[in-house]
Amino acid sequence: MTSTLIIGATGLLGSEMAKASGHNGDRLHVLVRPATAGNEERLRPLKELGAKIHVGDLDDYDSLVRAAGAVDRVISSVHVDSASEMTLVRSVRDAGVSRYVPSAGFGLDFAAAAPGSVPSLDLKRAVFDAIRQADLPYTVIYTNGFFSTWVATLGDLMRFGSSPLPPEEVTLYGDGNVPATFVSEKDIAAVTLRALNDPDALRSEIRIAQNRTTQSEMIDLWRRVSGRSPRIVRQGGAQLETMIETAPWLGLLRAFWIRGETALETTTPEAGTLYPELAFETLESAFMAMASAKGQG
């Protein structure tokens, strides 16, 4: 039986990774921070999956080596802005795992995204460069837009964290007709576990380019499914560029809705083509679930 360590298993993506790994029959291990280790409510879902809990921190090399040394494979779903993954890269190398899925890939395909336009992507590139220089047995999964971030906000990342979601007012970026691609966290986990069991995915990159749609089409679909019509505020590319000057992370909005970088064809193999047996959740089904939840509320 293969053993797999999930780092970030209490987060949205990490929890799906833990469930997929557990259902795959893996011996599931998770690394949690000391503050989380005392929170029984957060740990209960992981314990119900039979997970072995390791306590450590991304800045604590020794704790990472101990946890990684106990397993065959490591999946990292830590936050995009965590430079600490550099320490994890060193730990994974020294522990000698058979496969490593870094969080550096959970986002835009580096072959499509323009360097220097989004600080978080440049940080991811630096991590991936370190992984390749260390000759680690990696598999990188490019996901493009997460449902929980992009679909729940109708493509308006500025609304993330607000309530209610989907929002009653949405900013439409550019002309609203640039395509982007989106995938649920559950499907990201399914692709990841499938790739981990694929010997051909060793030292390779895979992109998920499902649910291709424009922001205008996404908003129209929400209207049809929910019967709700959010107010639309239009923002041109020039206005967005001005905002990016003071808030560089908004370069993600430019990448999605102005440059269309998530929908660009690259030489990176696409998950649906590689693994045709996998079924992907659609935007319509996600919106139906959201509409039902709002109706119950």
TIVO-505185 format. One record per atom (N, C-alpha, C, O, CB): x negated, y negated, z negated. Coordinates in steps of 0.02 Angstrom, whole numbers, plus 50000, padded with zeros to 5 digits. Last residue first. Glycine has a CB too. Example, Ala and Ser with C-alpha at 12.3 -4.5 7.8 and 13.67 -1.06 7.14 Angstrom:
493585011249646493165005349643493554999849606493304994349598492965003049714493405028449610493855022549610493405016549610492885016649577494355022449548
END
This chain:
515464853749890515284848549842515804843249836515724838449798514624845449861516014860849992516114863449925515944858349872516224858249817515684869649914515544853050098516264853650087516424856250017516904854049987516574858250138514184855050090514444848250077515194848550062515444844750021514294843550137514144868550123513914866450058514184859550040514374858249983513144866550055514604867950255514984871750205514794869550135515224868850092514864879350213513584860650314514264857950313514694861350261515094858150227514584858550382512514869650298512494863050266513184860050261513354857150209512034858350305512954880250378512834881350306512824874750268513094874250213512174885050296512994873650500513604876650473513544877850398514004876550360513774883150509511644870650518512124865150507512784867850479513094864450438512254861450573511144883550539510904879550482511394873950466511544872750408510204876750497511794887050656511934890850595511704887050533512034887350481511604897650599511234877250742511954877450730512124881250666512534879050626512324880650790509894880350745510094874050714510844874250698511054871650646509944868050761509644897950705509764892350750509944886050711510134886350653510334894150799508364909450659508954905550641509024899550687508524896550707508914903150567507794922350767507674915950733508334912450718508804912450759507234911450777507224938950760507784934450775507694928050734507544928350675508484937850760505964949150830506164944450778506734940050803506734937650860505564940050757505594956250941506064959450895506304954850839506794956350805505754965650865504604949351007505294948551030505814951850985506404950350990505364951251099503264942850974503654947450932504394946750950504774943850911503534945950856502764934551074502334939751046502744945151010502604951051014501834936750997503844926051093503604930051149503184935851124503234941451149503204925851199503964920050970504544923550998504364927951056504684933051068505064918551019502684913850954502894919450912503474923450941503474929650938503074916950844501564910451088502174908651051502464914751016502474920151045502694905551099499794907051095500364911551106500954909651061500864907551004500164918751092499124892051155499244895951095499854900451106500384897951124499354891351033499024883551260498814890451272498914894951211498794900951215498074890651293500554873951259499844874751248499654882051265500094886051281499634872851174501814862251293501554868951305500794868951294500444864451318501734871351377502594852151170502114852751225501884859951232501774863451183501514848151214503374850251061503674853851116503204854651176503394857551226504314850351138502694842450973502884849150950503164853451007503184859551001503394848650894502494830151036501924834851031502124841751007501764846551020501404831950984503204818851079503464825451092502944830951084502954835851121503744825751159502954805351058502484809151100502724816251117502484819251165501824809551067504134802150986503874797651037503424801551085503504801051146503474791751005504474812050893505004808750932504774803750985505174801451025505464805250886503284818250836503894821950853504304818350906504474821250958504304822950792502304808250824502134814650855502754818450878502764821350932501734818950806503024798350756502774797050823502624803550859502794804350918502154792650821503204804950636503794803050675503604801450747503964803150793504134796950643501874806050595502254812150610502874810550651503054814350697502454815750545501484793350560501264795850625501604802350644501634804050703500524796850625501774790850433502334790450479502134792250550502554792550595502634783450477500564790350370500904796850371501504796950417501734802250439501114798850302500174776750368499934781150421500284787850425500314790850479499214782350412500854762950342501024769550314500824774850365501254777350402501784770050295500414752250413500404751650341500554758250306500404759050247500904746350318500514756950544499914753150524499854752650448499294752750421499924746150555501784761850555501234766650547500594763150525500184766150489501104770350613502524750450581502604753750517502024758550503501794759150446503274757550515502114747950712501994742950661502034746050591501634744450548502484737150667502624759350776501904758250773501714753150720501214753950686501644756050842503994756850766503714762350729502954761550723502674762950670503884769050763504124746250855504284745150784503964750650742503704749350688505044745050773503784752850974503364747350950503484745950877503014744550839503494741050992504834762150990504154764450978503704759050951503274760450908503864767151041506324756450901505904757650959505204759850940504994759350882505874751451002507694762450819507034759550808506584761450868506494767350882506714762050741509404760950770508894762250822508234758850806508214753150783509154759950890510444769450668510024763450670509464764950720509104769850711509734761450599512054775950655511414776250691511074769450690511374764450709511524778650765512984784850535512824778450566512124778850597511674781850568512874772550514513634801250569513174796750533513084790150572513104790050633512504800050522515084808650566514724804450613514274799650576514504794350554515204800650660515704825250545515464819050516515054815250568514714818250610515044820350453516004837750586516524832750593516334826050564516754821550560517154835250559515044847850587515284845350522515894840750527516254839950478514734841650488514814851150722514874856450671515224853850609515654857350580514184859150653514754838950789515224844050811515344849250757515904851450747514964847450874513744832050718514424829250724514924834650741515464834950711514444823650778512654840450741512914839650673513614836750673514034838850633512444835050633512524838350878512704844950854512974844550783513464847950766512094849750857512114824950878512754826750910512984833650886513584834750875512694826750986510864826250817511394822250784512074824050812512554824650775511254814750792510214833950915510274836350846510844832850810511254835950777509614835450808510224825451025510594831851028510714834650959511234837550945510214836851072509384815350976510074813750995510504820150996511064820250972510114810251063508194822250963508514819750903509244818050918509684819250876508144813550877508204837551061508044830551050508384828150987508834831550961508244826251111507514854251041508074849551046507804842451040507254841351015508594850950991507194871051022506984864951057507584860351065508094862351094506664866651126507064883050941507544877750928507314871050957507254866150922507664876950853505274886950928505974888650935506404882450926506154877150906506184894150884503854889750925504154884350964504874886050980505064886551039503744883051030502524893450832503234894650833503554888650868503534883050842503534895750761500934900050880501374894350869502104896650871502274901250908501254888850923499444906850818500104908150844500534901950831500504899050777500424914550810497744911450833498234906350817498884907950852498884910250909497974899250838496564923250760496964920450815497444915250787497554914750727497344926050852495934933050681495564927350709495924924450770495634923450823494844929350728497144945250720496544943550681496134938150718496014938750778496124949750669498164949650796498214942750771497624940750728497604935050703498854941950731498004962850823497814958150876497844950850854497594946450888498254959150937498554969250714497824968850718497584964050772497034961350768497534975750732499854963850622499664964450692498904963850697498634958450686500014958950735500274960650498500264967750514500074969150587500114974750611500944970750500500264947050504499794950250458499734957750472499224960850459499994949050386501344944750588500664943550613500144946850569499634949350594500524936050618502394947450501502314951450562501614950750589501304955650610502834949250616502204937550406502124944550386502044949050447501674953950445502714946850344502454926150489501824927050454501704934350435501154936950447501804922650392503774927950530503244927950580502564929250547502164933150572503224921150618504404926950404504474933050444503924933550496503634938850507505164933350477504084913750367503834919350327503864925950366503404930050362504244920050262504794906950464504064906150461503764912050422503254914750442503874899350427506084910650428505804913250491505054912350495504704916450525506134909850550506204903450309506294910650309505984913750371505664919050367507034912450304506094890350354505554893150313505594900750310505084904150310505584890150242506584888350527506734888850455506134891850418505734895450447507354893150443505994876650648506054883450625506194883550550505944879250513505414887550641505934867050802506054867650730506164874950711506394878950752506664863450709505294854750918505484861550901505494862450825505124859150789505004866650933505874841351028505444843950975505684850950958506224853050981505454839350911506024829451163506154835851130505644837451076505064835351078506154841351182506714813351168506094817051170506194823651133506424823551076505504812951139507794804751159507834810151208507174814051216507094817551266508034807351274507774793151086508154798751059508164804851103508504809751088508844796651046506984782851121507624783351157508044789251134508594790251158507494783951231506364779250958506274778951030506954779151065507434776051042505834784651054507384786950835506724784450854506644784750930506814789650962506174788450820508664782550733508524786050796507894782950825507874776950839509134785450847509024784750565508644780750613508494785150674508224790650668507984778050581510614787150494510024790150524509684785150570510014781650609510194796550562511704789350359511404784550406510734787350429510334789650389511304777450373512034800050283512594796450313512354791150363512734788650404513024793150259510984814850300511144808050277511734805050314511914807250369510544803650286511314832150253511094827050300511364820150282511894819450252511324828950371511064824950095510764827250157511224832450188511504836650153510054830250143511544810050000511594817050020511174818550082510964813950117512324818950032509874808149945510494811849937511074807449962511074801449945510604814049862508144810349992508734806349975509334810949967509304816949980508864801050029507134818350037507164817149965507764812949944507884812149884506544813749943506994810150191506844816050151506814814250077506514809350057506174819150174507154799350271507724800950227507564806850181507964808450137508344802550268506074798650354506134793450302506684795050253506684792350197506254786750334506284808050452505864809950396505904804850339505764806650281505154810650418507564811950538507324805650509506934807150445507224807450391507924800850494508164823350585507574820850620507284814450593506814811750621507734819950690509144826150495509344824450564508764821050600508864816550641509964819850563508704831450379508714824150383508934821550452508904815550465508034821250366508714845050401509134842450346509184834850348509664832050321508854844650280507724845750499508414846950517508884844150464509404841250480508544854550526506534842250427506744838650487507474839650505507814834950524506324840850544506444849850306506194843050311506524839150368506764833550359505434843050321506984862250321507134858650259506914851350261507174847250224506794862050201506474866750446507184865150438507304860650378507664855750383507594871550431504914859950501505284864150453506024861950453506174856050458504974863550381504174858950662504604855850612504964860850567505284865450592505104851550645502694868650682503054862650703503544860450648503334860250590503424863750770501904879550647502624879950637503024874350669503624875050681502774880250565500594890250677500834883350688501594883550689501894887350727500544880350755499624900450584500314900050610500504892650615500574889250565500804903950563498134909450597498434902850588499124902750621499194904750679497984897250618497214920950515497764920450562498104913850548498334912650492498264926550557495464925150485496064920950480496604922950531496464926050582495874913750489494234930350414494724934150454495404930750451495864933250419494774941450428492954917650432493444921250393493934924950438494034922850495493824916450346491794910250467491964916450502492444920750461492354926850456491334920450517491534897950423491404903350375491544910150405491424915350373491824902350313491984890750531491264890750518491074896250469490524899050473491054883950489493354892650515493014895750573492254895950561491924900850580493174891850638493564885450397493754892550401493384896050458493134901550450494524893250411493184872650433492804876150381492954883650383492504887750371492974873250312494194869850527493494870050549493054873850498492624877750518493214862850558495274869750440495224875050490494514875550518494274881050532495724873750547494994858150367495044864650333494954870250383494584875050370495724865350297495044848650468494414849550431494414856250395493904859650392494324843850381496374849650506495844851350554495184852750518494824857450535495744845750605496984844550391497084851650410496544853850459496284859450453497784852650442496584831350402496374835350344496434842750359496004846750341496784833450282497264828050517496534827850519496254831750460495734835050466496284820550517498564828850470498344833550521497584833650527497284838950539498654831750589498604818250381498684825050355498464830250406498204835550387499414826250336498454806650464497924808750417497994815950393497484819450387497924804150358498764806150632499094807650569498574810250520498274815450532499674812950580497874802850733498504799350731498894800550666499304796350647498924801450789496684809850748496644802950724497304799450717497324793650698496224799150769497114819850891496694818550832496714811150813496764806750856495964820650845498754824250939498184819850952497774818650889498054816750838498434813150980499294840850960499294834850919498664830650931498114833350934499364836550845499014852351034499494847451060499464840751024499584835551054500194850151055498124860050967498004859151039498474853951069498344851451124498084865751075498634861150840498074856450850497944855250924497674850050943497444859050816500324861450815499784864850850499234859750864499354854650896500034868250917500934855450657500854854850729500254858950755499754859650720500774847550749501164867350527501304860750554501204860850629501374865850661500854855350521500194876850450500914875750445501084868550463501154864250420501154877350374498824878450452499194879350514499924877550510500244876850562499124886350535498344876550324498124871850375498534872550439498584867750478497394872850390498614886650240499154881850250498974876750303499404872850325499324878350184497954901950311497884895550276498484891050288498824891650339497254891950299497884918250285498324913650320498294906950283498584906350229499064916350324496724930850299496864924550265497304920250310497114918650367496214920850245496214947550269496564942650311496764936650268496944937350210497194945950344495374954150181495414956750249495794952050296495714952550357495744963450249494204945450071494864947950090494874950050163494444948050202495414942650076493034941649994493014946650046493684949650065493734955750073492564952150026492744932049901493134937849878493154943449930493274949249913493844935649860492094922449976491704926149926492074932249900491754937049878491524921549869493174917750055492564920550086492194924950037491984930450054492104914950110494014912949958494244918450001493644921850034493614927950040494734915950054493234902349909493424907949865493634914049905493444919649888493984905849819493144893750017492534896549989492684902749947492324907649948492154891349947494514890650030494144893650086493514897050060493364902750079493954888250138494754884349908495064890749922494704894349979494614900449976495804889849938494084872449927493854876949875494134883949886493794888949875494044874349805494914867450027494204868650042493894873349990493494877650007493824861850044496084864949966496054871150004495334872450027495164878150044496524870750065496044852649909495774858149870495754864649909495414869349888496194859149808496734843349977496054844650001495734850449964495214852949985495614838349993498334843650010497894846249959497204847849988497114853050020498194852449926499324839550095498824834550075498334837050023497954833149993499164828350050500194850550110499774848450166499214843750144498664844050173500194845050218500254861949973500464855750006499944853450056499344854350047500584850249954500054879650006499974873549966500144867450007500184867750069499254873049938500164892650045500694888050066500664881650025501184878650009501394891350059499124905450097499154899050062499724894850090499764893650150498484895350067498904922350074499304917350111499334911050068499534911250010500034920050126497754935350085497934929250050498334924750098498124923650154497314925550024497494952950055497664947350099497874941350057498144942050002498224949250148497114961949956496844962850024496924956450066496494954750106497194968650058496614957049787497084958549841496724959649907496124958449913497604952949849495774952449691496224957849670496674960249727497064964849718496654955549612495094941549736494724947849732495164953749713494944959449719494174947149683496004931249718495894933749786495534940449786495644944649830495494928649827495854929749577496504931449607496414934449676496714939649692496964925349610494484926649564494784932249527495434934549559495544940549568494904930349453494374915349646494004921449663494304927449627494364932849657493264920649645495184906449573495364908349642495014914749663495314919049694495194902749690494494904949455495174907749453495394910049522495754915049529495674902649424493314899049503493284905549471493974908849469494034914849480493014904849400493734886349556493454891549599493484898449567493674903349600492724889949616494964876349535494604880949491494354886849532494724891649543495054883349431495804869049610495154866049597494714870549554494134868749540495254859349562496944876549611496574875849674495904872349666495474872749710496994871949724497054887549472497134880849501496714880349564496184883449569496944875249450497964900249381497364896949407497534890249438498094887749431497014901349457498554916049341498554908949322497904905849345497364908349330498654908149245499514927849424498844925549409498894918149392499244914349426498344926849469500714940349410500584933249403499854931949384499604934749335501044930149349501374951549521500864950849469500664943449467500474940649519500244955449481503104953649558502464950349570502014950549508502244949949452502574943049590504364958949569503824963349546503134960249553502634963849553503844969749582505384950749594505084953949653504514958749634504224962049677504824948749701505574945749470506084950349496505844953949559506084959349576506724946649510504514936949464504484943049423504994948149447504874954149444504594941349349505024927149548504414930749567504344937149528504144942349555503804926249556506144922349479506234925349545505624929449568505694934449602506384920049597505474917649355505944923349356506034926349426506004932449432506614921049329504704906249359504364912649371504854918449379504664923649407503894914049314505584896149327505264896049393504934902649410504894904549468504744890449395505944900149197506464899349249506154899449319506434902449365506844892749238504764899949123505084906349139505604905749194505684910449234505404909249077503374891949126504064890349146504414896749169504364898749227504074884949202502044893949105502474894049046503204892649061503614892049016502234889048997501484892549229501454899149198501904899649137502124905049118500744900749178501474879349264502024883449289502054890149253502594893049246501944884549364500294875049205500924871949185501524876049206502024876349171500974864849215499314882849272499454883949200500114880849178500464883849137498884880949158499964888049434499584883549391499754884749317500294887349302499724876249410499894904349506500264898549482499824894349437499354896949405500914900749444499834916149631499424911749590499834905649570500104902249614498764909549627500434932849645500524925649655500054921849608499904924149553501264923549642500604948149733500254944249683500394936849697500454934849755499474945749683501404963049776501424955749777501054952849718501174954649660502144953349778501114975549878501014974049806500914966449803500404963849824500384978049775502364975950007501694974249982501694974349905502214973349873501484967250008503584978050065503294983650028502594982250003502264986849978503284989650071504244967850119503814971550165503504977650131503194981850164503264966850192504804961650013505244965950052504854970050103505094975250127505764961750088503674954449972503954959449929504394964349967504364970449956504354956249874503524945850082502984950550064503244956150021503074961950031502424946850028504714938750077504554942650137504024947850122504054953550145504324938150194504594932549952505144937149965504984941650024505104947650021505784933349977503444924649974503444929749921503994934849933503884940849927503534926449852503884916250076503314920750089503314926450037503184932150054502654916850087504854909250008505054913550063504504918550081504634924250098505244909350125504034902549919504524907249892504784911849946504914917749933505104903449860503294894350006502964899649969503444904749941503294910749938502564896749913504234885050052503944889850098503644895750061503734901550081503414886550142504574879049926505084881149974504804886450022505114891750030505324875150014503564885549787503804880449832504304883349883504444889349882503234877249869503004895749716503604892749687503894887149731504414884349715503444889949618501844899849781502444904049787503064901149755503614903849765502304910649756500564895349801501104890649813501774894149816502234891749849500994886849877499904909549872499724903549834500234898149852500334896649911498994901149850500064926549864500384920549888500174914749843500274915049782501164921249891499184940849907499214935249860499534929349894499314927249948498504933349834499534957849931499534951149960499604945949906500044946549863500094950350012499044974449969499184969349918499084962449948498604961249986498714970249856499724989050044499334982950049499524978049994500114977649976499434979750118499585006050000500005000050000499564993750000499084993249961500485000049938
END
